[in-house]
Amino acid sequence: MSTTDRTPSVPRSLRDLLAPLDRTTPLWPGEQVTASGWRIHLRRVPRPGPTPSGSGDAGVDAPVGRALYVHGLGGSSLNWTDLGEVLAPVLDGYAMDLPGFGFSDPPPGGDYSLTAMTDSVIAVLEHLGGAHLVGNSLGGAIASRVAAQRPDLVTTLTLISPAFPDLRPRIKRLSFVPLTLATVPRVGPAVFGYLGRVHAERQVAQTLREIMVRPQVLGPTRIAQAVEHAVDRAELPWAPAALSGSLNALVASWLWMSGRDHWRRARMITSPTLVMWGGRDKLVSAAIAPRVIRTIEGSRLVMFGAVGHVCQMEIPLETAREIARHVEIADPASLVAC
């Protein structure tokens, strides 16, 4: 036997490289980025350090790609904290605040249409040089339009409970208190701001109950961060208009021609697509998931049972594993030799 014989290297799954879940970390640093006329607040996931053993794992030191995370209606870049950190060893993550949300400036002319939101995401992707695109809820509907319009910027597409048309009575479930107040002329914005400043804990707790089955899994640090963010948002004069304008634009897109434009654009998607849904989603019914994957050619569906509208927040580890697997399937060369 030759003394030069060695054990051949074998591919190592990206799922083996994911970081452990830690719901006590500080929020990611962010900056205001100007891209194609948009002033967007963009957070970047801190890069993980060496592995606990100090071995300097290649997967930790060299992520296989870049990810851009796009939140849903009423959300912000904070919605991606845990998922982004778990995926950080394999995807260099960025999370944007959509125009008018989080700490991004409102859109020019107060245009909260899906077209305008799509343009803002395209601008950020151009700024980054393309990415694996991940969108939740409204962000999922926007991400699907981005992928249809600019496939050159989207390496893979992941849609988490995307807000595709659901015209049954569940539409009323989109009207929980923060959204409802924002749509009431004059009085609504004032009450919305008051609740955000004085009763932020109550407002956050109610919102979490609407979007999650088990909001308590977030833990005290993440909930405190959400409350602090709600207080800060209440001071921004355009916050109520961002909520009402985006909600009205989304519902109008569902009602116009029975939402056919959503499905027409979805048929144009060529990026490898993963769709994930919580079986107990109150806001956008999982019953439409089969139609979504039938419409997007070659897409794959993962259903989670007792999970709500934001699986990236409720079960970030499981969500991260599916995204890592999706990247592997789309690009087998991303497997790390060990």
C-alpha positions in Angstrom: 0.0 0.0 0.0 1.4 3.4 -1.0 2.4 5.7 1.9 0.8 8.5 -0.1 -2.7 7.0 0.1 -5.0 9.4 1.9 -8.7 9.4 2.7 -10.4 11.2 -0.2 -12.3 14.4 0.6 -16.0 14.1 0.6 -18.7 16.8 0.2 -20.0 18.2 3.4 -23.6 19.4 3.6 -24.1 23.1 4.2 -26.6 22.1 6.9 -23.7 20.8 9.0 -22.2 24.3 9.0 -25.2 26.2 10.4 -24.6 28.2 13.6 -26.5 27.3 16.8 -29.6 29.4 17.7 -29.0 32.2 20.2 -31.9 34.4 20.8 -30.0 36.8 23.1 -27.7 38.4 20.6 -27.8 42.2 19.9 -29.4 43.5 16.7 -27.2 43.6 13.6 -25.6 46.9 12.6 -27.3 48.8 9.9 -26.7 51.8 7.6 -28.6 54.0 5.3 -27.8 53.0 1.7 -28.7 55.1 -1.3 -29.5 53.0 -4.3 -31.1 54.2 -7.5 -32.7 57.1 -5.6 -34.0 54.9 -2.7 -32.8 55.6 0.8 -32.9 52.2 2.4 -31.9 51.0 5.9 -29.8 47.9 5.4 -28.6 45.6 8.1 -25.8 43.1 7.7 -25.5 39.8 9.7 -22.3 39.9 11.7 -19.8 37.3 10.4 -19.3 34.4 12.8 -15.9 33.9 14.3 -13.9 30.6 14.4 -15.6 27.4 15.4 -15.5 26.6 19.1 -12.6 24.2 18.5 -10.6 26.9 16.9 -10.2 24.9 13.7 -11.2 27.7 11.4 -13.7 25.7 9.5 -13.7 26.6 5.8 -17.5 26.9 5.8 -17.3 29.5 8.5 -14.5 31.6 6.9 -16.0 31.4 3.4 -19.8 31.6 2.9 -20.9 30.2 -0.3 -23.1 33.1 -1.3 -25.0 36.3 -0.3 -28.6 36.5 0.9 -31.1 39.4 1.0 -34.0 39.1 3.3 -37.2 41.0 2.7 -39.8 41.3 5.5 -43.6 41.4 5.4 -46.4 43.9 6.0 -45.8 45.8 9.3 -42.5 44.0 9.8 -38.9 45.1 9.5 -35.4 43.8 9.1 -35.6 42.6 12.8 -37.8 39.7 11.5 -34.7 38.0 10.2 -32.3 38.2 13.2 -32.4 34.6 14.2 -32.6 33.0 10.8 -29.8 35.2 9.4 -27.5 34.4 12.2 -28.1 30.6 11.9 -27.4 30.8 8.2 -24.4 33.2 8.6 -21.7 30.6 8.2 -22.9 29.7 4.7 -24.7 32.9 3.5 -23.5 36.4 4.0 -26.8 37.9 5.0 -28.4 41.4 4.5 -31.9 42.4 5.6 -33.5 45.5 4.3 -36.3 47.7 5.7 -38.8 48.2 2.9 -39.5 51.9 2.0 -41.4 53.5 4.9 -40.8 50.5 7.3 -38.2 50.0 9.9 -35.8 53.0 9.5 -36.0 53.3 5.7 -37.2 56.6 4.2 -40.7 56.6 2.8 -41.0 56.2 -1.0 -41.1 59.2 -3.2 -44.6 60.6 -3.5 -45.9 58.1 -0.9 -46.1 55.4 -3.5 -46.5 52.1 -1.6 -47.6 50.1 -4.7 -46.1 46.7 -5.3 -44.4 48.1 -8.4 -42.6 50.7 -6.2 -41.6 48.1 -3.6 -40.3 45.8 -6.3 -38.2 48.6 -7.7 -36.7 49.2 -4.2 -35.7 45.6 -3.8 -34.2 45.5 -7.3 -32.2 48.6 -6.4 -30.7 46.9 -3.3 -29.9 43.8 -5.2 -28.1 45.8 -7.8 -26.2 47.5 -5.0 -25.2 44.1 -3.6 -24.5 42.5 -6.9 -27.3 39.9 -6.7 -28.2 37.4 -3.9 -30.2 34.5 -2.8 -33.5 36.3 -2.3 -35.7 35.4 0.7 -39.1 37.0 1.3 -41.9 36.6 3.8 -45.6 37.6 3.4 -45.7 40.9 1.5 -42.0 40.5 1.1 -42.6 37.2 -0.6 -45.0 38.7 -3.1 -42.5 41.4 -3.8 -39.6 38.9 -4.1 -41.5 36.8 -6.6 -42.0 39.9 -8.8 -38.3 40.7 -8.5 -37.4 37.2 -9.6 -39.7 37.4 -12.6 -38.5 40.8 -13.6 -34.7 40.4 -12.9 -33.7 36.8 -12.8 -30.1 37.9 -13.3 -30.1 39.3 -9.8 -31.7 36.2 -8.0 -29.5 33.2 -7.5 -32.3 31.3 -5.7 -35.7 32.3 -4.4 -37.2 31.4 -1.1 -40.8 32.4 -0.4 -42.1 32.1 3.2 -45.9 32.4 3.4 -45.9 34.7 0.4 -48.9 37.0 0.2 -50.4 35.6 -3.0 -54.1 36.3 -3.5 -56.4 34.6 -1.0 -59.8 36.0 -1.7 -61.8 34.0 0.8 -63.0 35.6 4.1 -59.5 35.2 5.5 -58.8 38.6 4.1 -60.3 40.1 7.2 -57.4 38.5 9.2 -55.1 41.0 7.7 -57.0 43.7 9.7 -55.7 43.3 13.2 -55.4 46.4 15.4 -52.1 48.0 14.3 -53.2 47.8 10.6 -56.8 48.8 11.2 -55.8 51.9 13.2 -53.4 53.1 10.5 -56.2 53.2 8.0 -58.6 55.5 10.0 -58.2 59.1 8.7 -56.7 61.7 11.2 -57.7 59.8 14.4 -56.0 56.5 13.4 -52.5 57.8 13.1 -52.7 59.6 16.4 -54.0 56.6 18.2 -51.4 54.4 16.5 -48.6 56.6 17.6 -50.0 56.7 21.2 -50.2 52.9 21.4 -46.6 52.7 20.1 -45.3 55.1 22.7 -47.3 54.2 25.7 -48.6 50.6 25.1 -45.8 49.2 22.9 -45.6 46.0 24.9 -49.3 45.3 24.4 -49.2 46.2 20.7 -46.2 43.9 20.1 -47.8 41.1 22.1 -50.9 41.2 20.0 -49.0 41.3 16.8 -46.9 38.3 17.8 -50.1 36.4 18.7 -51.4 37.0 15.2 -48.3 35.9 13.3 -47.0 33.1 15.5 -48.5 30.0 17.2 -45.9 30.2 20.1 -44.6 33.7 20.4 -43.0 32.9 23.7 -40.2 31.0 21.9 -38.7 34.3 20.9 -37.5 34.9 24.5 -37.2 38.1 26.5 -34.4 39.6 24.5 -36.1 39.4 21.1 -39.4 40.7 22.5 -37.7 43.6 24.2 -36.0 44.5 20.9 -39.3 44.4 19.2 -40.9 46.7 21.8 -38.0 49.2 21.5 -38.4 49.2 17.8 -42.2 49.8 18.1 -41.5 52.8 20.3 -39.0 54.2 17.8 -41.4 53.6 14.9 -44.2 55.5 16.7 -42.1 58.6 16.5 -41.9 58.5 12.7 -44.6 60.6 11.1 -44.9 58.3 8.0 -45.3 55.0 9.9 -49.2 54.9 9.8 -49.2 55.8 6.1 -46.7 53.0 5.3 -48.9 50.5 7.0 -52.2 51.6 5.4 -50.7 52.4 2.0 -49.0 49.0 1.8 -52.1 47.1 3.0 -54.3 48.9 0.6 -52.0 48.2 -2.3 -51.7 44.5 -1.5 -55.5 44.0 -1.1 -56.1 46.0 -4.3 -53.7 43.7 -6.2 -55.6 40.7 -4.9 -58.9 42.1 -6.1 -57.8 43.5 -9.4 -58.8 40.9 -12.0 -59.1 38.4 -9.1 -55.3 38.6 -8.5 -54.4 37.2 -11.9 -51.4 39.5 -12.2 -49.7 37.7 -9.3 -50.1 34.3 -11.0 -49.0 35.6 -14.4 -45.8 37.0 -12.9 -45.2 33.8 -10.9 -45.3 31.8 -14.1 -42.3 33.9 -15.4 -40.0 32.8 -12.5 -37.0 30.8 -13.6 -34.9 31.0 -10.4 -34.8 27.8 -8.3 -37.6 28.3 -5.9 -38.4 27.0 -2.4 -41.8 27.7 -0.9 -42.3 27.3 2.9 -45.6 27.7 4.8 -46.9 27.3 8.3 -49.9 25.1 8.6 -51.5 27.5 11.1 -50.9 30.7 9.3 -53.8 33.1 10.2 -52.9 35.8 7.6 -52.4 34.0 4.3 -53.9 30.5 4.1 -51.6 27.6 3.5 -54.4 26.2 1.3 -53.1 28.3 -1.6 -49.6 26.8 -1.3 -50.3 24.0 -3.8 -51.3 26.6 -6.4 -48.2 28.6 -5.8 -45.9 25.6 -6.5 -48.0 24.5 -9.5 -47.6 28.0 -10.9 -43.8 28.4 -10.3 -42.2 25.8 -12.5 -39.9 23.4 -10.7 -40.6 24.9 -7.2 -40.6 22.8 -4.1 -42.9 23.1 -1.1 -42.1 22.5 2.6 -45.0 22.6 5.0 -44.6 23.0 8.8 -47.4 21.9 11.0 -48.1 23.9 14.1 -46.4 27.1 12.9 -47.8 30.4 12.0 -47.1 33.1 9.4 -43.3 33.7 10.2 -41.5 30.4 10.3 -38.2 32.2 10.1 -39.0 33.7 13.5 -40.8 30.8 15.1 -38.6 27.9 13.9 -35.4 29.5 12.6 -33.3 26.3 12.8 -35.7 24.2 10.7 -36.2 27.1 8.3 -32.4 27.6 7.9 -31.9 23.9 7.2 -34.4 24.0 4.4 -32.8 27.1 2.9 -29.3 25.5 3.1 -30.6 22.4 1.4 -32.2 24.6 -1.3 -28.9 26.2 -2.0 -27.2 22.8 -2.2 -29.8 21.5 -4.7 -29.5 24.6 -6.8 -25.7 24.6 -6.8 -24.1 21.2 -5.8 -20.7 22.9 -6.1 -21.6 24.8 -2.9 -21.0 21.6 -0.9 -17.8 22.0 1.2 -15.1 19.4 1.0 -13.8 18.0 4.2 
